[in-house]
């Protein structure tokens, strides 16, 4: 519990985390609002084909907030001080404060999970509020099961970013790839055009937990993504336990 | 008590440590010397559980670091730089460490005062000078009031006042029965601070004893050091 408190305190005292909060809370609400404005006429007329996904598309984008959290939780440990400042790394402090590497990782992962879940809940609230403000009585009903799917998607995505960064030790590559994949160009989406197997990639499978147009059932999608998370975290944890901090 | 026993470390094809053994005893300051690349930092890192030994052991009060129940209250460590993320404030850095060890916020303010950083505690670590970063690192090492201190180049970047402060602090810790192991390049400084000396060169221990024993027939510790670590021993004047 102490280790968890320490990791929570560490994450919350990094300025970068506020960027993650802003993206995580604002992006879904803004996308939901824009979507609602564009679709309002069709929705009121009862001919919108996208009503069922209003709000959820934004939640798909907002996942970038937790990608930042997952990456930052690890990459901040490996940021090297300038040569004038002695080239230290926080990871050396972390591992001399908590002796067990496994405990350190568990505490960190739990801190990431807690922050991701809370952030997603706030994002859902702002999203629902945005659609209701714009669409009023025509606003779609948000189903609990799909919202829980969105929370799981955010949490699993945060853990994937966490695991990948643990392997690379550097935040730039995972951050770039994951952010681009979840916003500008979805590599996995393009791949689904080539092979059906791409539907089993973590982000595709995970989106099936809450999007209406889906390949897998929400439960299967969730399990597939969870399997990815578990495998990547186990591989990353084994590598982290094995390697020297200096290596 | 720190016990290094037949420690061997390979990295790639290179042998960094070739079976080194020494102890650092309570109530004494042990100086750890050697040219760059001699293996000092590797030894300290293995001792602190950061790197893995290929064989041999490095024990803290008879236990490997990973088995310590309360690491921060057992051994305080100062390694490269400040060991803090540059975007965090000095106070926030010490606070997360305090949380991990179950220590109070009041203790954080206490150590900030001890190391003379209270005035800069609210500033980001990135804006600190090298000396301030080292003071922050010392604050973290002292946080749990450990009986053992392991300090890698503690006076690096400190001004004369800071060097004197560290020397006094280290002597006081040893006098109250604590164990202090410190590495340094500053021979003159070390000769004034340490009781015992361990000299390493190319992954091997070349001298180990009290300050007087190691100096032996040389006039200063520096001369003894160069005589033992120089490539061509005859070159030493």
Interface residues (C-beta under 8 A of the other chain):
Chain A: X2 X3 X5 X6 X7 X9 X10 X13 X14 X15 X16 X76 X77 X79 X81 X84 X85 X86 X87 X88 X89 X90 X92 X93 X95 X96 X97 X98 X99 X100 X101 X242 X244 X245 X246 X247
Chain B: X11 X42 X45 X48 X49 X50 X51 X52 X65 X66 X67 X68 X71 X72 X75 X77 X79 X80 X81 X82 X83 X84 X85 X86 X87 X88 X89 X92 X93 X95 X96 X97 X99 X100 X101 X102 X126 X128 X130 X133 X134 X137 X140 X156 X157
